[in-house]
Amino acid sequence: MQKLSGLSEALIARIADLPAVLSIPQISLEFQQPADTTRKQIRKGTFPLRVQSLGGQKFVSLGDYVRFLETGEAQSQGVPARRVGRPTNASKLAGKGGI
């Protein structure tokens, strides 16, 4: 596990029983909000932690969570996923320069 020497006693007690990666329901409990709200924030790109996918499920690293608790700074989500599917008429027109 990571070095815990620089962390406060309260923070160590808070993260002592957490696994190395947190699922969406687990991180939702930590943020004291419903899991659906967390999923919505992840989709919109407003969730403050970096989210990783593994086997179709989304996870947050315990190290990222601890870093967020220490600094309070949001982490970059990286490049948003490309929207899949048929383009709308509006996006087709925007690409052609309008009417």
Biopython code that builds the backbone (N, CA, C, O; Angstrom):
import numpy as np
from Bio.PDB.StructureBuilder import StructureBuilder

atoms = [
    (1, "MET", "N", (0.829, -1.177, 0.000)),
    (1, "MET", "CA", (0.000, 0.000, 0.000)),
    (1, "MET", "C", (0.875, 1.242, 0.000)),
    (1, "MET", "O", (2.091, 1.135, 0.156)),
    (2, "GLN", "N", (0.295, 2.393, -0.168)),
    (2, "GLN", "CA", (1.027, 3.636, -0.241)),
    (2, "GLN", "C", (1.551, 4.023, 1.141)),
    (2, "GLN", "O", (1.143, 3.469, 2.161)),
    (3, "LYS", "N", (2.463, 4.986, 1.141)),
    (3, "LYS", "CA", (2.973, 5.501, 2.409)),
    (3, "LYS", "C", (1.867, 6.242, 3.147)),
    (3, "LYS", "O", (1.170, 7.069, 2.559)),
    (4, "LEU", "N", (1.708, 5.957, 4.398)),
    (4, "LEU", "CA", (0.673, 6.606, 5.198)),
    (4, "LEU", "C", (1.249, 7.577, 6.209)),
    (4, "LEU", "O", (0.507, 8.129, 7.022)),
    (5, "SER", "N", (2.558, 7.799, 6.179)),
    (5, "SER", "CA", (3.183, 8.612, 7.214)),
    (5, "SER", "C", (2.739, 10.074, 7.180)),
    (5, "SER", "O", (2.681, 10.711, 8.232)),
    (6, "GLY", "N", (2.426, 10.623, 6.012)),
    (6, "GLY", "CA", (2.059, 12.024, 5.919)),
    (6, "GLY", "C", (0.584, 12.288, 6.153)),
    (6, "GLY", "O", (0.154, 13.441, 6.116)),
    (7, "LEU", "N", (-0.194, 11.260, 6.390)),
    (7, "LEU", "CA", (-1.637, 11.418, 6.530)),
    (7, "LEU", "C", (-2.025, 11.615, 7.988)),
    (7, "LEU", "O", (-1.346, 11.140, 8.898)),
    (8, "SER", "N", (-3.111, 12.313, 8.189)),
    (8, "SER", "CA", (-3.592, 12.533, 9.550)),
    (8, "SER", "C", (-4.215, 11.243, 10.103)),
    (8, "SER", "O", (-4.575, 10.337, 9.353)),
    (9, "GLU", "N", (-4.327, 11.190, 11.404)),
    (9, "GLU", "CA", (-4.906, 10.012, 12.069)),
    (9, "GLU", "C", (-6.359, 9.789, 11.630)),
    (9, "GLU", "O", (-6.782, 8.653, 11.415)),
    (10, "ALA", "N", (-7.109, 10.876, 11.501)),
    (10, "ALA", "CA", (-8.520, 10.767, 11.111)),
    (10, "ALA", "C", (-8.654, 10.203, 9.707)),
    (10, "ALA", "O", (-9.537, 9.387, 9.447)),
    (11, "LEU", "N", (-7.782, 10.633, 8.795)),
    (11, "LEU", "CA", (-7.828, 10.146, 7.423)),
    (11, "LEU", "C", (-7.423, 8.684, 7.349)),
    (11, "LEU", "O", (-8.013, 7.915, 6.591)),
    (12, "ILE", "N", (-6.437, 8.299, 8.118)),
    (12, "ILE", "CA", (-6.009, 6.892, 8.141)),
    (12, "ILE", "C", (-7.140, 6.014, 8.663)),
    (12, "ILE", "O", (-7.387, 4.934, 8.125)),
    (13, "ALA", "N", (-7.830, 6.470, 9.708)),
    (13, "ALA", "CA", (-8.946, 5.694, 10.250)),
    (13, "ALA", "C", (-10.087, 5.595, 9.235)),
    (13, "ALA", "O", (-10.770, 4.575, 9.153)),
    (14, "ARG", "N", (-10.282, 6.664, 8.465)),
    (14, "ARG", "CA", (-11.376, 6.676, 7.479)),
    (14, "ARG", "C", (-11.128, 5.708, 6.324)),
    (14, "ARG", "O", (-12.065, 5.081, 5.830)),
    (15, "ILE", "N", (-9.867, 5.582, 5.890)),
    (15, "ILE", "CA", (-9.577, 4.749, 4.727)),
    (15, "ILE", "C", (-9.080, 3.350, 5.093)),
    (15, "ILE", "O", (-8.813, 2.541, 4.205)),
    (16, "ALA", "N", (-8.953, 3.059, 6.375)),
    (16, "ALA", "CA", (-8.354, 1.786, 6.809)),
    (16, "ALA", "C", (-9.097, 0.566, 6.283)),
    (16, "ALA", "O", (-8.462, -0.429, 5.931)),
    (17, "ASP", "N", (-10.418, 0.616, 6.220)),
    (17, "ASP", "CA", (-11.188, -0.552, 5.811)),
    (17, "ASP", "C", (-11.586, -0.541, 4.342)),
    (17, "ASP", "O", (-12.350, -1.403, 3.909)),
    (18, "LEU", "N", (-11.083, 0.420, 3.563)),
    (18, "LEU", "CA", (-11.463, 0.504, 2.159)),
    (18, "LEU", "C", (-10.560, -0.366, 1.292)),
    (18, "LEU", "O", (-9.373, -0.503, 1.588)),
    (19, "PRO", "N", (-11.099, -0.955, 0.229)),
    (19, "PRO", "CA", (-10.268, -1.745, -0.701)),
    (19, "PRO", "C", (-9.397, -0.831, -1.565)),
    (19, "PRO", "O", (-9.543, 0.391, -1.520)),
    (20, "ALA", "N", (-8.488, -1.426, -2.354)),
    (20, "ALA", "CA", (-7.563, -0.658, -3.190)),
    (20, "ALA", "C", (-8.278, 0.080, -4.309)),
    (20, "ALA", "O", (-7.823, 1.138, -4.744)),
    (21, "VAL", "N", (-9.393, -0.465, -4.780)),
    (21, "VAL", "CA", (-10.222, 0.219, -5.774)),
    (21, "VAL", "C", (-11.648, 0.274, -5.253)),
    (21, "VAL", "O", (-12.132, -0.677, -4.640)),
    (22, "LEU", "N", (-12.316, 1.395, -5.501)),
    (22, "LEU", "CA", (-13.674, 1.589, -5.009)),
    (22, "LEU", "C", (-14.650, 1.555, -6.176)),
    (22, "LEU", "O", (-14.452, 2.226, -7.189)),
    (23, "SER", "N", (-15.706, 0.764, -6.020)),
    (23, "SER", "CA", (-16.741, 0.717, -7.046)),
    (23, "SER", "C", (-17.608, 1.966, -6.930)),
    (23, "SER", "O", (-17.465, 2.744, -5.987)),
    (24, "ILE", "N", (-18.499, 2.151, -7.885)),
    (24, "ILE", "CA", (-19.364, 3.336, -7.863)),
    (24, "ILE", "C", (-20.240, 3.361, -6.601)),
    (24, "ILE", "O", (-20.334, 4.413, -5.969)),
    (25, "PRO", "N", (-20.885, 2.253, -6.207)),
    (25, "PRO", "CA", (-21.654, 2.313, -4.955)),
    (25, "PRO", "C", (-20.798, 2.640, -3.729)),
    (25, "PRO", "O", (-21.255, 3.350, -2.834)),
    (26, "GLN", "N", (-19.571, 2.135, -3.675)),
    (26, "GLN", "CA", (-18.694, 2.413, -2.532)),
    (26, "GLN", "C", (-18.271, 3.878, -2.491)),
    (26, "GLN", "O", (-18.286, 4.498, -1.427)),
    (27, "ILE", "N", (-17.894, 4.435, -3.643)),
    (27, "ILE", "CA", (-17.461, 5.830, -3.655)),
    (27, "ILE", "C", (-18.655, 6.749, -3.423)),
    (27, "ILE", "O", (-18.496, 7.845, -2.885)),
    (28, "SER", "N", (-19.849, 6.315, -3.822)),
    (28, "SER", "CA", (-21.057, 7.109, -3.572)),
    (28, "SER", "C", (-21.322, 7.221, -2.074)),
    (28, "SER", "O", (-21.731, 8.276, -1.589)),
    (29, "LEU", "N", (-21.089, 6.133, -1.344)),
    (29, "LEU", "CA", (-21.239, 6.190, 0.108)),
    (29, "LEU", "C", (-20.240, 7.162, 0.725)),
    (29, "LEU", "O", (-20.575, 7.889, 1.661)),
    (30, "GLU", "N", (-19.020, 7.177, 0.204)),
    (30, "GLU", "CA", (-17.997, 8.084, 0.722)),
    (30, "GLU", "C", (-18.372, 9.537, 0.457)),
    (30, "GLU", "O", (-18.096, 10.408, 1.282)),
    (31, "PHE", "N", (-19.004, 9.810, -0.696)),
    (31, "PHE", "CA", (-19.421, 11.170, -1.027)),
    (31, "PHE", "C", (-20.804, 11.497, -0.481)),
    (31, "PHE", "O", (-21.284, 12.619, -0.642)),
    (32, "GLN", "N", (-21.444, 10.535, 0.158)),
    (32, "GLN", "CA", (-22.773, 10.685, 0.764)),
    (32, "GLN", "C", (-23.795, 11.184, -0.260)),
    (32, "GLN", "O", (-24.496, 12.172, -0.040)),
    (33, "GLN", "N", (-23.853, 10.469, -1.383)),
    (33, "GLN", "CA", (-24.830, 10.781, -2.411)),
    (33, "GLN", "C", (-25.272, 9.477, -3.066)),
    (33, "GLN", "O", (-24.559, 8.478, -2.979)),
    (34, "PRO", "N", (-26.437, 9.466, -3.721)),
    (34, "PRO", "CA", (-26.900, 8.250, -4.379)),
    (34, "PRO", "C", (-25.957, 7.829, -5.512)),
    (34, "PRO", "O", (-25.299, 8.667, -6.128)),
    (35, "ALA", "N", (-25.901, 6.529, -5.774)),
    (35, "ALA", "CA", (-25.031, 6.007, -6.825)),
    (35, "ALA", "C", (-25.430, 6.560, -8.189)),
    (35, "ALA", "O", (-24.568, 6.784, -9.039)),
    (36, "ASP", "N", (-26.733, 6.784, -8.410)),
    (36, "ASP", "CA", (-27.177, 7.332, -9.694)),
    (36, "ASP", "C", (-26.621, 8.735, -9.921)),
    (36, "ASP", "O", (-26.283, 9.093, -11.049)),
    (37, "THR", "N", (-26.526, 9.525, -8.864)),
    (37, "THR", "CA", (-25.964, 10.869, -8.975)),
    (37, "THR", "C", (-24.491, 10.788, -9.357)),
    (37, "THR", "O", (-24.017, 11.563, -10.188)),
    (38, "THR", "N", (-23.774, 9.859, -8.756)),
    (38, "THR", "CA", (-22.360, 9.673, -9.080)),
    (38, "THR", "C", (-22.202, 9.262, -10.528)),
    (38, "THR", "O", (-21.349, 9.799, -11.235)),
    (39, "ARG", "N", (-23.017, 8.309, -10.984)),
    (39, "ARG", "CA", (-22.951, 7.869, -12.382)),
    (39, "ARG", "C", (-23.242, 9.013, -13.344)),
    (39, "ARG", "O", (-22.599, 9.126, -14.388)),
    (40, "LYS", "N", (-24.202, 9.856, -13.003)),
    (40, "LYS", "CA", (-24.544, 10.997, -13.847)),
    (40, "LYS", "C", (-23.373, 11.977, -13.923)),
    (40, "LYS", "O", (-23.059, 12.491, -14.996)),
    (41, "GLN", "N", (-22.727, 12.235, -12.779)),
    (41, "GLN", "CA", (-21.572, 13.131, -12.769)),
    (41, "GLN", "C", (-20.432, 12.561, -13.608)),
    (41, "GLN", "O", (-19.725, 13.308, -14.285)),
    (42, "ILE", "N", (-20.251, 11.251, -13.567)),
    (42, "ILE", "CA", (-19.194, 10.614, -14.356)),
    (42, "ILE", "C", (-19.495, 10.783, -15.842)),
    (42, "ILE", "O", (-18.603, 11.115, -16.624)),
    (43, "ARG", "N", (-20.754, 10.554, -16.234)),
    (43, "ARG", "CA", (-21.141, 10.712, -17.642)),
    (43, "ARG", "C", (-20.941, 12.138, -18.124)),
    (43, "ARG", "O", (-20.489, 12.358, -19.248)),
    (44, "LYS", "N", (-21.276, 13.111, -17.280)),
    (44, "LYS", "CA", (-21.149, 14.516, -17.660)),
    (44, "LYS", "C", (-19.703, 15.010, -17.584)),
    (44, "LYS", "O", (-19.374, 16.060, -18.136)),
    (45, "GLY", "N", (-18.843, 14.256, -16.903)),
    (45, "GLY", "CA", (-17.452, 14.667, -16.752)),
    (45, "GLY", "C", (-17.229, 15.637, -15.606)),
    (45, "GLY", "O", (-16.200, 16.310, -15.557)),
    (46, "THR", "N", (-18.186, 15.718, -14.677)),
    (46, "THR", "CA", (-18.059, 16.647, -13.548)),
    (46, "THR", "C", (-17.640, 15.964, -12.250)),
    (46, "THR", "O", (-17.466, 16.636, -11.234)),
    (47, "PHE", "N", (-17.477, 14.651, -12.264)),
    (47, "PHE", "CA", (-17.066, 13.941, -11.053)),
    (47, "PHE", "C", (-15.612, 14.299, -10.755)),
    (47, "PHE", "O", (-14.788, 14.276, -11.670)),
    (48, "PRO", "N", (-15.269, 14.626, -9.513)),
    (48, "PRO", "CA", (-13.936, 15.159, -9.211)),
    (48, "PRO", "C", (-12.799, 14.139, -9.211)),
    (48, "PRO", "O", (-11.638, 14.527, -9.081)),
    (49, "LEU", "N", (-13.095, 12.860, -9.352)),
    (49, "LEU", "CA", (-12.046, 11.842, -9.351)),
    (49, "LEU", "C", (-11.942, 11.178, -10.715)),
    (49, "LEU", "O", (-12.916, 11.100, -11.463)),
    (50, "ARG", "N", (-10.735, 10.699, -11.023)),
    (50, "ARG", "CA", (-10.530, 9.964, -12.269)),
    (50, "ARG", "C", (-11.169, 8.583, -12.129)),
    (50, "ARG", "O", (-10.955, 7.891, -11.134)),
    (51, "VAL", "N", (-11.949, 8.191, -13.126)),
    (51, "VAL", "CA", (-12.665, 6.924, -13.103)),
    (51, "VAL", "C", (-12.069, 6.002, -14.154)),
    (51, "VAL", "O", (-11.819, 6.417, -15.285)),
    (52, "GLN", "N", (-11.843, 4.748, -13.774)),
    (52, "GLN", "CA", (-11.271, 3.765, -14.680)),
    (52, "GLN", "C", (-12.284, 2.655, -14.908)),
    (52, "GLN", "O", (-13.036, 2.297, -14.002)),
    (53, "SER", "N", (-12.302, 2.112, -16.118)),
    (53, "SER", "CA", (-13.183, 0.984, -16.426)),
    (53, "SER", "C", (-12.377, -0.301, -16.424)),
    (53, "SER", "O", (-11.253, -0.350, -16.923)),
    (54, "LEU", "N", (-12.965, -1.331, -15.861)),
    (54, "LEU", "CA", (-12.335, -2.636, -15.836)),
    (54, "LEU", "C", (-13.427, -3.683, -15.953)),
    (54, "LEU", "O", (-14.247, -3.833, -15.047)),
    (55, "GLY", "N", (-13.441, -4.392, -17.043)),
    (55, "GLY", "CA", (-14.441, -5.435, -17.233)),
    (55, "GLY", "C", (-15.856, -4.891, -17.307)),
    (55, "GLY", "O", (-16.798, -5.555, -16.875)),
    (56, "GLY", "N", (-16.017, -3.692, -17.849)),
    (56, "GLY", "CA", (-17.342, -3.104, -17.980)),
    (56, "GLY", "C", (-17.826, -2.376, -16.748)),
    (56, "GLY", "O", (-18.877, -1.737, -16.788)),
    (57, "GLN", "N", (-17.091, -2.453, -15.656)),
    (57, "GLN", "CA", (-17.468, -1.732, -14.439)),
    (57, "GLN", "C", (-16.512, -0.571, -14.220)),
    (57, "GLN", "O", (-15.357, -0.611, -14.646)),
    (58, "LYS", "N", (-16.999, 0.448, -13.561)),
    (58, "LYS", "CA", (-16.187, 1.634, -13.310)),
    (58, "LYS", "C", (-15.683, 1.628, -11.867)),
    (58, "LYS", "O", (-16.402, 1.262, -10.938)),
    (59, "PHE", "N", (-14.433, 2.042, -11.711)),
    (59, "PHE", "CA", (-13.780, 2.047, -10.410)),
    (59, "PHE", "C", (-13.006, 3.338, -10.209)),
    (59, "PHE", "O", (-12.632, 4.012, -11.169)),
    (60, "VAL", "N", (-12.771, 3.675, -8.938)),
    (60, "VAL", "CA", (-11.922, 4.798, -8.550)),
    (60, "VAL", "C", (-10.803, 4.230, -7.686)),
    (60, "VAL", "O", (-11.056, 3.438, -6.778)),
    (61, "SER", "N", (-9.586, 4.626, -7.963)),
    (61, "SER", "CA", (-8.435, 4.169, -7.195)),
    (61, "SER", "C", (-8.458, 4.776, -5.790)),
    (61, "SER", "O", (-8.811, 5.943, -5.619)),
    (62, "LEU", "N", (-8.087, 3.992, -4.806)),
    (62, "LEU", "CA", (-8.024, 4.491, -3.430)),
    (62, "LEU", "C", (-7.000, 5.616, -3.325)),
    (62, "LEU", "O", (-7.209, 6.584, -2.594)),
    (63, "GLY", "N", (-5.900, 5.489, -4.050)),
    (63, "GLY", "CA", (-4.884, 6.546, -4.041)),
    (63, "GLY", "C", (-5.423, 7.870, -4.558)),
    (63, "GLY", "O", (-5.108, 8.925, -4.008)),
    (64, "ASP", "N", (-6.241, 7.824, -5.624)),
    (64, "ASP", "CA", (-6.853, 9.051, -6.150)),
    (64, "ASP", "C", (-7.812, 9.646, -5.129)),
    (64, "ASP", "O", (-7.871, 10.865, -4.964)),
    (65, "TYR", "N", (-8.559, 8.793, -4.447)),
    (65, "TYR", "CA", (-9.516, 9.265, -3.445)),
    (65, "TYR", "C", (-8.787, 9.932, -2.274)),
    (65, "TYR", "O", (-9.205, 10.991, -1.805)),
    (66, "VAL", "N", (-7.707, 9.318, -1.807)),
    (66, "VAL", "CA", (-6.930, 9.878, -0.693)),
    (66, "VAL", "C", (-6.328, 11.223, -1.108)),
    (66, "VAL", "O", (-6.345, 12.184, -0.339)),
    (67, "ARG", "N", (-5.794, 11.279, -2.337)),
    (67, "ARG", "CA", (-5.222, 12.533, -2.830)),
    (67, "ARG", "C", (-6.284, 13.630, -2.868)),
    (67, "ARG", "O", (-6.000, 14.783, -2.544)),
    (68, "PHE", "N", (-7.517, 13.269, -3.267)),
    (68, "PHE", "CA", (-8.611, 14.238, -3.292)),
    (68, "PHE", "C", (-8.948, 14.705, -1.878)),
    (68, "PHE", "O", (-9.195, 15.890, -1.657)),
    (69, "LEU", "N", (-8.959, 13.778, -0.923)),
    (69, "LEU", "CA", (-9.261, 14.156, 0.465)),
    (69, "LEU", "C", (-8.192, 15.087, 1.035)),
    (69, "LEU", "O", (-8.503, 16.004, 1.795)),
    (70, "GLU", "N", (-6.940, 14.850, 0.668)),
    (70, "GLU", "CA", (-5.849, 15.668, 1.185)),
    (70, "GLU", "C", (-5.834, 17.065, 0.573)),
    (70, "GLU", "O", (-5.681, 18.054, 1.289)),
    (71, "THR", "N", (-5.991, 17.151, -0.735)),
    (71, "THR", "CA", (-5.820, 18.424, -1.427)),
    (71, "THR", "C", (-7.138, 19.107, -1.766)),
    (71, "THR", "O", (-7.200, 20.334, -1.835)),
    (72, "GLY", "N", (-8.187, 18.327, -1.977)),
    (72, "GLY", "CA", (-9.471, 18.891, -2.373)),
    (72, "GLY", "C", (-9.533, 19.280, -3.833)),
    (72, "GLY", "O", (-10.523, 19.862, -4.277)),
    (73, "GLU", "N", (-8.492, 18.968, -4.588)),
    (73, "GLU", "CA", (-8.442, 19.339, -5.997)),
    (73, "GLU", "C", (-9.042, 18.231, -6.858)),
    (73, "GLU", "O", (-8.780, 17.047, -6.646)),
    (74, "ALA", "N", (-9.845, 18.638, -7.827)),
    (74, "ALA", "CA", (-10.421, 17.681, -8.779)),
    (74, "ALA", "C", (-9.317, 17.189, -9.703)),
    (74, "ALA", "O", (-8.370, 17.915, -10.004)),
    (75, "GLN", "N", (-9.455, 15.947, -10.146)),
    (75, "GLN", "CA", (-8.480, 15.349, -11.055)),
    (75, "GLN", "C", (-9.037, 15.340, -12.464)),
    (75, "GLN", "O", (-10.251, 15.295, -12.663)),
    (76, "SER", "N", (-8.159, 15.383, -13.424)),
    (76, "SER", "CA", (-8.607, 15.415, -14.817)),
    (76, "SER", "C", (-9.229, 14.077, -15.210)),
    (76, "SER", "O", (-8.760, 13.012, -14.809)),
    (77, "GLN", "N", (-10.288, 14.158, -15.999)),
    (77, "GLN", "CA", (-10.975, 12.955, -16.464)),
    (77, "GLN", "C", (-10.369, 12.424, -17.742)),
    (77, "GLN", "O", (-10.764, 11.353, -18.204)),
    (78, "GLY", "N", (-9.430, 13.128, -18.324)),
    (78, "GLY", "CA", (-8.860, 12.717, -19.591)),
    (78, "GLY", "C", (-9.761, 13.151, -20.733)),
    (78, "GLY", "O", (-10.557, 14.079, -20.591)),
    (79, "VAL", "N", (-9.632, 12.485, -21.848)),
    (79, "VAL", "CA", (-10.420, 12.826, -23.031)),
    (79, "VAL", "C", (-11.797, 12.201, -22.913)),
    (79, "VAL", "O", (-11.897, 11.003, -22.647)),
    (80, "PRO", "N", (-12.880, 12.981, -23.102)),
    (80, "PRO", "CA", (-14.214, 12.383, -23.031)),
    (80, "PRO", "C", (-14.423, 11.372, -24.159)),
    (80, "PRO", "O", (-13.866, 11.502, -25.249)),
    (81, "ALA", "N", (-15.230, 10.378, -23.867)),
    (81, "ALA", "CA", (-15.500, 9.336, -24.847)),
    (81, "ALA", "C", (-16.224, 9.924, -26.044)),
    (81, "ALA", "O", (-17.042, 10.834, -25.909)),
    (82, "ARG", "N", (-15.909, 9.388, -27.229)),
    (82, "ARG", "CA", (-16.559, 9.830, -28.454)),
    (82, "ARG", "C", (-17.988, 9.332, -28.457)),
    (82, "ARG", "O", (-18.255, 8.182, -28.108)),
    (83, "ARG", "N", (-18.902, 10.197, -28.851)),
    (83, "ARG", "CA", (-20.307, 9.810, -28.895)),
    (83, "ARG", "C", (-20.503, 8.832, -30.042)),
    (83, "ARG", "O", (-20.105, 9.105, -31.174)),
    (84, "VAL", "N", (-21.113, 7.702, -29.749)),
    (84, "VAL", "CA", (-21.312, 6.660, -30.738)),
    (84, "VAL", "C", (-22.741, 6.736, -31.247)),
    (84, "VAL", "O", (-23.667, 7.007, -30.483)),
    (85, "GLY", "N", (-22.914, 6.500, -32.522)),
    (85, "GLY", "CA", (-24.255, 6.483, -33.087)),
    (85, "GLY", "C", (-24.362, 7.392, -34.290)),
    (85, "GLY", "O", (-23.394, 8.029, -34.704)),
    (86, "ARG", "N", (-25.531, 7.436, -34.825)),
    (86, "ARG", "CA", (-25.789, 8.227, -36.011)),
    (86, "ARG", "C", (-25.787, 9.719, -35.657)),
    (86, "ARG", "O", (-26.384, 10.117, -34.657)),
    (87, "PRO", "N", (-25.114, 10.552, -36.479)),
    (87, "PRO", "CA", (-25.104, 11.977, -36.183)),
    (87, "PRO", "C", (-26.486, 12.602, -36.393)),
    (87, "PRO", "O", (-27.261, 12.154, -37.238)),
    (88, "THR", "N", (-26.774, 13.629, -35.620)),
    (88, "THR", "CA", (-28.053, 14.312, -35.761)),
    (88, "THR", "C", (-28.015, 15.220, -36.981)),
    (88, "THR", "O", (-26.943, 15.529, -37.501)),
    (89, "ASN", "N", (-29.180, 15.640, -37.429)),
    (89, "ASN", "CA", (-29.249, 16.557, -38.558)),
    (89, "ASN", "C", (-28.536, 17.868, -38.229)),
    (89, "ASN", "O", (-27.883, 18.452, -39.094)),
    (90, "ALA", "N", (-28.656, 18.328, -36.998)),
    (90, "ALA", "CA", (-28.008, 19.573, -36.593)),
    (90, "ALA", "C", (-26.495, 19.459, -36.709)),
    (90, "ALA", "O", (-25.847, 20.395, -37.179)),
    (91, "SER", "N", (-25.917, 18.341, -36.296)),
    (91, "SER", "CA", (-24.470, 18.189, -36.381)),
    (91, "SER", "C", (-24.022, 18.040, -37.834)),
    (91, "SER", "O", (-22.923, 18.468, -38.188)),
    (92, "LYS", "N", (-24.859, 17.440, -38.675)),
    (92, "LYS", "CA", (-24.522, 17.341, -40.102)),
    (92, "LYS", "C", (-24.480, 18.730, -40.720)),
    (92, "LYS", "O", (-23.564, 19.050, -41.477)),
    (93, "LEU", "N", (-25.483, 19.564, -40.395)),
    (93, "LEU", "CA", (-25.526, 20.914, -40.935)),
    (93, "LEU", "C", (-24.354, 21.764, -40.418)),
    (93, "LEU", "O", (-23.779, 22.560, -41.160)),
    (94, "ALA", "N", (-24.016, 21.585, -39.157)),
    (94, "ALA", "CA", (-22.904, 22.338, -38.580)),
    (94, "ALA", "C", (-21.597, 21.984, -39.280)),
    (94, "ALA", "O", (-20.742, 22.849, -39.470)),
    (95, "GLY", "N", (-21.440, 20.735, -39.661)),
    (95, "GLY", "CA", (-20.239, 20.298, -40.349)),
    (95, "GLY", "C", (-20.141, 20.823, -41.774)),
    (95, "GLY", "O", (-19.042, 20.992, -42.302)),
    (96, "LYS", "N", (-21.285, 21.082, -42.397)),
    (96, "LYS", "CA", (-21.307, 21.583, -43.775)),
    (96, "LYS", "C", (-21.278, 23.102, -43.836)),
    (96, "LYS", "O", (-21.244, 23.671, -44.927)),
    (97, "GLY", "N", (-21.290, 23.761, -42.701)),
    (97, "GLY", "CA", (-21.257, 25.206, -42.694)),
    (97, "GLY", "C", (-22.630, 25.845, -42.607)),
    (97, "GLY", "O", (-22.774, 27.045, -42.844)),
    (98, "GLY", "N", (-23.614, 25.074, -42.278)),
    (98, "GLY", "CA", (-24.970, 25.621, -42.104)),
    (98, "GLY", "C", (-25.755, 25.627, -43.400)),
    (98, "GLY", "O", (-25.382, 24.974, -44.375)),
    (99, "ILE", "N", (-26.831, 26.363, -43.396)),
    (99, "ILE", "CA", (-27.729, 26.395, -44.560)),
    (99, "ILE", "C", (-27.288, 27.454, -45.526)),
    (99, "ILE", "O", (-27.915, 27.637, -46.570)),
]
sb = StructureBuilder()
sb.init_structure("model")
sb.init_model(0)
sb.init_chain("A")
sb.init_seg("    ")
for serial, (resi, resn, name, xyz) in enumerate(atoms, 1):
    if name == "N":
        sb.init_residue(resn, " ", resi, " ")
    sb.init_atom(name, np.array(xyz, "f"), 0.0, 1.0, " ", f" {name:<3s}", serial, name[0])
structure = sb.get_structure()
